Amino acid sequence: MAAVHGGPGAPGEMAPVARELSQIAGVLEPLQTAATIQAQVEELRAILEDNASLPLTLIGFSWGAWLSCILASFHPELVKKLILVSSGPIDQKYASSVMKTRLGRLHGADKKEAAFLYHTLGISASSDSNYCESLSRFSELISKADSFDLLPDEGDNVRLDVDIYRTVWDEASKLRSSGRLLEIVQHIKCPIVAIHGDYDPHPANGVKHPLSAAVRDFRFILLERCGHYPWRERSARNMFYRILKAEIRQ
């Protein structure tokens, strides 16, 4: 299997999950370094073909869920099962509530700062001297809003690659808003299981409803008291790993 990180541009994010899953089977943690969606798909394809026994199970987190879906759609011979963890909404009509939910969970100075940074990042260029610092602070604030009861991180020191994030996310958001992402997932042939937290600001129905309609073999699992990072949620962590390992063993 392979654990595919999010971001885009957050290499090492899935390291804790990969370590846990290595107890039951061989696992890869591919690190995406390319700055376009097509290049990331080809980079992931090459890593899997060179290092994995194919077909394999792909476990995609957040942006990695979309990337895994795109790979499975265009290279079905590589993937026998998709497990999507905390995927963003597949259909654009579910996306508008995400930032509203996040800002609604913050209060006082944190809320004002997050709103200001959201606006600033939207009009700044990634080459601006303050962009990296602003994005880092914004990510820190958003992590509070994304999480129900977060455990300390496991010391993997993940650093977001700002250039990859900016270019790939700009492309990815257009892929969704155009309806092309939904068209792509309709061509997936392998089984898909989506695992999602009930406190994740990315609405569960934005994953469940589009995929239920588009994919023949699809199941949706909702975790209670769980935000965007289920392996770090105090109440959901153990259940998340039990479900994940059971799906892999199947």
C-alpha positions in Angstrom: 0.0 0.0 0.0 1.0 3.6 -0.2 0.0 6.6 2.0 -0.3 9.7 -0.1 0.1 13.1 1.7 -1.9 16.2 1.4 -1.1 19.9 1.3 -0.5 20.1 -1.7 3.1 20.2 -0.8 3.2 18.7 2.7 5.8 15.9 2.4 6.0 13.6 5.4 2.5 14.4 6.6 1.5 10.8 6.4 4.6 9.5 8.2 2.7 8.6 11.4 0.1 6.7 9.5 2.7 4.9 7.4 4.6 3.8 10.5 1.4 2.4 12.1 0.4 0.5 9.0 3.9 -0.9 8.6 3.0 -3.2 11.5 0.6 -5.2 9.2 2.1 -4.8 5.6 4.7 -3.1 3.5 3.9 0.6 3.0 5.3 3.4 0.8 5.0 7.1 1.6 5.6 8.8 -1.7 6.7 12.5 -1.4 5.3 14.7 -4.2 7.8 17.2 -5.4 6.3 18.3 -8.7 4.4 21.6 -9.2 1.5 20.6 -11.5 -1.2 18.0 -11.1 -0.1 16.1 -14.2 3.5 16.0 -13.1 2.4 14.8 -9.6 0.3 12.0 -11.1 3.3 10.9 -13.3 5.7 11.2 -10.3 3.4 9.0 -8.2 2.9 6.6 -11.0 6.7 6.2 -11.4 7.2 5.7 -7.7 4.6 3.0 -7.5 5.8 1.2 -10.6 9.4 1.2 -9.4 8.8 0.3 -5.7 5.4 -1.5 -5.2 3.8 -4.8 -5.9 0.9 -3.8 -8.2 -1.9 -3.3 -8.0 -2.0 -1.8 -4.5 -4.2 0.0 -2.0 -3.8 3.8 -2.1 -4.6 5.7 1.1 -5.0 9.4 0.2 -5.3 12.1 2.8 -6.9 15.5 2.0 -5.3 16.7 -1.3 -3.8 13.2 -1.5 -7.3 11.8 -1.8 -7.9 13.8 -5.0 -4.5 12.9 -6.3 -5.1 9.2 -5.6 -8.5 9.4 -7.4 -6.9 11.0 -10.5 -4.2 8.3 -10.6 -6.7 5.5 -10.2 -8.9 7.0 -13.0 -6.0 7.3 -15.5 -4.0 4.3 -14.4 -6.6 1.7 -13.2 -4.0 -1.1 -13.5 -2.1 0.3 -10.6 -4.8 0.5 -8.0 -6.9 -2.3 -6.5 -8.6 -0.1 -3.8 -8.8 3.5 -2.8 -9.1 4.7 0.8 -9.9 8.4 1.0 -9.2 10.1 4.3 -10.6 13.6 5.0 -11.1 14.3 1.3 -12.1 17.8 0.2 -15.5 18.1 -1.4 -15.6 16.6 -4.9 -18.4 18.8 -6.1 -18.0 22.6 -6.1 -21.4 23.3 -4.6 -20.2 21.8 -1.3 -17.0 23.8 -1.2 -18.3 27.3 -0.3 -19.0 26.4 3.3 -15.5 25.3 4.3 -13.9 28.6 5.1 -17.1 29.9 6.6 -17.1 27.0 9.0 -13.5 27.4 9.9 -13.8 31.2 10.6 -17.0 30.5 12.6 -15.0 28.2 15.0 -12.4 30.8 15.7 -13.0 33.7 18.2 -11.6 37.1 19.1 -8.1 37.9 17.8 -7.6 34.5 16.2 -10.8 35.0 14.0 -9.8 38.5 13.0 -6.2 37.4 12.2 -7.3 34.4 10.1 -9.8 36.5 8.1 -7.1 39.1 7.4 -4.6 36.5 6.4 -7.1 34.7 4.2 -7.7 37.9 2.3 -4.0 38.8 2.2 -3.0 35.4 0.8 -5.6 35.6 -1.9 -4.1 38.7 -3.3 -0.4 38.1 -2.7 2.1 36.3 -4.9 4.0 33.4 -3.5 7.2 35.2 -4.2 6.3 38.0 -1.7 8.8 38.1 1.2 6.0 37.7 3.8 4.0 35.1 2.0 5.6 32.1 3.6 5.4 33.5 7.1 1.7 34.5 6.5 0.8 31.1 5.1 2.5 29.3 8.0 0.6 31.4 10.5 -2.7 31.0 8.6 -2.2 27.2 8.6 -1.6 27.2 12.4 -4.9 29.1 12.9 -6.8 26.9 10.5 -5.5 23.7 12.2 -7.3 24.9 15.4 -10.6 25.2 13.5 -10.1 21.8 11.7 -9.6 19.8 14.9 -11.9 18.6 17.6 -9.5 17.5 20.3 -6.0 17.3 18.8 -3.2 15.2 20.3 0.4 16.6 20.1 2.1 15.9 16.8 4.6 13.0 16.5 7.6 15.2 15.8 7.8 14.7 12.1 8.4 18.5 11.5 6.4 18.7 8.3 7.1 21.9 6.4 4.7 23.1 3.7 6.3 23.8 0.3 4.7 27.1 -0.5 5.4 27.1 -4.3 3.9 23.6 -4.7 1.0 24.5 -2.6 0.2 27.7 -4.5 0.5 26.3 -8.0 -1.1 22.9 -7.5 -4.0 24.2 -5.4 -4.8 26.9 -7.9 -5.0 24.2 -10.6 -6.9 21.8 -8.3 -9.5 24.3 -7.3 -10.2 25.0 -11.0 -10.4 21.3 -11.7 -13.2 21.1 -9.1 -15.1 24.3 -10.0 -15.1 23.3 -13.7 -16.7 19.9 -12.9 -13.7 18.1 -14.3 -12.8 16.4 -11.0 -16.3 14.9 -10.8 -15.9 13.6 -14.4 -12.6 12.0 -13.5 -13.8 10.1 -10.5 -16.7 8.7 -12.6 -14.1 6.6 -14.5 -12.7 4.9 -11.4 -13.2 1.1 -11.5 -11.8 0.0 -8.2 -13.6 0.0 -4.8 -13.5 3.3 -2.8 -13.9 3.7 0.9 -14.1 7.2 2.3 -13.3 7.9 6.0 -14.3 11.3 7.3 -14.6 13.1 10.6 -17.9 14.5 11.7 -16.1 17.7 12.8 -14.1 18.1 9.6 -15.0 21.5 8.1 -14.9 19.9 4.7 -18.5 18.7 4.6 -19.0 15.0 4.7 -21.8 15.2 2.2 -19.4 16.8 -0.3 -17.6 13.5 -0.4 -20.4 11.0 0.3 -23.1 12.3 -2.2 -21.0 12.8 -5.3 -19.1 9.5 -4.9 -22.2 7.5 -4.1 -23.7 8.7 -7.4 -20.5 8.3 -9.5 -18.9 5.1 -8.2 -20.5 1.7 -8.2 -18.5 0.2 -5.3 -18.4 3.0 -2.7 -18.7 3.0 1.1 -18.6 6.0 3.5 -17.5 5.8 7.1 -18.1 8.7 9.5 -16.0 9.1 12.6 -17.5 10.8 15.6 -15.6 13.5 17.6 -13.1 13.7 14.8 -11.7 16.6 12.7 -9.5 16.7 9.7 -6.6 14.7 11.1 -8.1 11.5 12.4 -4.8 9.9 13.5 -4.2 12.9 15.8 -7.7 13.1 17.3 -7.9 11.9 20.9 -11.3 10.3 20.6 -11.1 8.9 17.1 -7.5 7.8 16.7 -7.9 4.2 17.8 -11.1 3.7 15.8 -9.5 5.3 12.8 -6.6 2.8 12.8 -8.9 -0.2 13.5 -11.1 0.7 10.5 -8.1 1.5 8.3 -6.4 -1.8 9.1 -9.6 -3.8 8.5 -10.1 -2.2 5.1 -6.5 -3.0 4.1 -6.8 -6.6 5.3 -9.9 -7.0 3.2 
